[in-house]
């Protein structure tokens, strides 16, 4: 059975994971999903909301993103792979 941690690790090892709000904001490539930690600050959420509105990128809020990604204080990540993004969305939404 696949886990969210496992799929995130696959994304990370394959180079499909963009870590951090600033890196996401400055990334020129296509992003298929943005994950935001529910405990992230208003400033980061405002920046990400502007980005998802202007680039039409789906996003999901998750609990304990830093623990899932394995990076301390990680509040936002973006996925650059369409299939893996769809799989992560299904897992988080419980489909």
Secondary structure, DSSP 4 states (H G I P E B T S, - for coil): ---HHHHHHHHHHHT-EEESHHHHHT--S--SEEEEETT--HHHHHHHHHHHHHHT--EEEES-HHHHHT-TT--EEEE--HHHHHHHHHHHHT-
